[in-house]
Amino acid sequence: MDEVFTLFERHINPGLAGLLRFTGLDRVEDRAEGVYVWDRSGKRYLDFLGLYGTLNLGHRHPRVVEAVKRQLDRMPMSVRVLVPEPTARLAERLAEVTPGELSMVFFGNSGAEAVEAAIKLARIHTGKPGIVTTEGGFHGKTMGALSLTPRPAYQDPVRPLVPGVKVVPYGDAEAVAAAIDDATAAVIVEPIQGEGGIRIPPEGYLRELRRITAERGVLLIVDEVQTGLGRTGRFWGVDWEGIAPDLLTSAKALGGGVMPIGAAVGRPELFAAFRENPLIHSSTFGGNPLAAVAALAAIEVTLEEDLPARAEAMGARLMKGLEALAAEYPHLIEEVRGRGLMIGVEFADADIGALFISELAERGVLTAFGLNNPKVVRLEPPLIVTEAQVEEALDRFGEALLATDRALEGIL
Ligand SMILES: Cc1ncc(COP(=O)(O)O)c(C=O)c1O
């Protein structure tokens, strides 16, 4: 056993170490480049997990790395009592690339912090406490964001949660309309549920939510932490339906796969409280210059290389191959679904999925479950993935499915 794995197990997370061991991933990572990762034994993996939808540009995209190195030699952290240029430029750029009137930004360091900011901005602006969220929704694990993430395994051990949250079925706009009352500040929704198991809502759902929230004077928060920056085949997930929310949260791929950053982008009136009370919400590290230059580079690369279109094309290729495999193994796979390079393979049960993940890892391809739905193995490779890499991964999927099938025959 590698000493580093033992340290992780002893000092960080023994339960997770156990799960990794079960899936044959009790290994220590060493280096990464593009779509590939190497462990310390020199084994190479195709990274088809992409840090849960973070590595849209792959590992160590040269333009992001170069921007960060340059900033590192100049001024990595803001003193905060002077104004950082990269952060201001990034806010301007986010205003340009987000839809509608979204033009003010709060920066944090993660998706959960972006969601926390959105909750606070919505409460401050409306003077109301209530938020409507969806079953299977995932918005992070800090107390506020967790309160909008209705999974008992994460919520129950830390109750009481932030009050005022109502949960409705995902994809059902009428249920949202019925849940809104006089105490509702906002509705929060993912354009496609990521951790919930890559669940795609019915066509027109987001448009309908936009109509209902506008009519009822309630804010619409769209959580694009996982769907943003081209992942689904459009720059933002909302672009599929051409709507503009009141607040949009982004993180993960925003940092170019090199730096952590989160942002809540909103209409200017939602930030009015900062005029009276400039420190009503703040973060020491949020939007620091290192992260900001990474995000600026990430946005430019995504647009210049037209990565949303690439995600759509490569996603279609991957889906086709997966559907063919699902037809070969209908007793193992229930459904393949996805949009762009946000793809879920739903197994007949979670144990079969776990076996498949470990067979696949042995063959050099990394994947994982959805955090809110362990039956679904999600595939979120970098958007720079080549056709040859997609084909290579599909070959490994085929082999791993055959091995999973044989192993199950042995057990049953
Ligand atoms: C839609 C969505 N929102 C929020 C989060 C939380 O982001 P973070 O893990 O950076 O706090 C995630 C993470 O998976 C997510 O998928």
The ligand as an SDF file (V2000), in Angstrom:
LIG
                    3D

 16 16  0  0  0  0  0  0  0  0999 V2000
  -25.0430   22.4630   -9.6010 C   0  0  0  0  0  0  0  0  0  0  0  0
  -24.0530   22.5340   -8.4840 C   0  0  0  0  0  0  0  0  0  0  0  0
  -24.1160   23.5500   -7.6100 N   0  0  0  0  0  0  0  0  0  0  0  0
  -23.2380   23.6730   -6.6090 C   0  0  0  0  0  0  0  0  0  0  0  0
  -22.2340   22.7360   -6.4200 C   0  0  0  0  0  0  0  0  0  0  0  0
  -21.2620   22.8900   -5.2880 C   0  0  0  0  0  0  0  0  0  0  0  0
  -20.0160   23.2580   -5.7760 O   0  0  0  0  0  0  0  0  0  0  0  0
  -18.7040   23.1100   -4.8620 P   0  0  0  0  0  0  0  0  0  0  0  0
  -18.4350   21.6520   -4.7120 O   0  0  0  0  0  0  0  0  0  0  0  0
  -17.6450   23.8440   -5.6330 O   0  0  0  0  0  0  0  0  0  0  0  0
  -19.0130   23.7760   -3.5670 O   0  0  0  0  0  0  0  0  0  0  0  0
  -22.1270   21.6550   -7.3060 C   0  0  0  0  0  0  0  0  0  0  0  0
  -21.0770   20.6470   -7.1200 C   0  0  0  0  0  0  0  0  0  0  0  0
  -21.0990   19.5600   -7.6400 O   0  0  0  0  0  0  0  0  0  0  0  0
  -23.0590   21.5530   -8.3670 C   0  0  0  0  0  0  0  0  0  0  0  0
  -23.0070   20.5330   -9.2270 O   0  0  0  0  0  0  0  0  0  0  0  0
  1  2  1  0
  2  3  1  0
  2 15  2  0
  3  4  2  0
  4  5  1  0
  5  6  1  0
  5 12  2  0
  6  7  1  0
  7  8  1  0
  8  9  2  0
  8 10  1  0
  8 11  1  0
 12 13  1  0
 12 15  1  0
 13 14  2  0
 15 16  1  0
M  END
$$$$
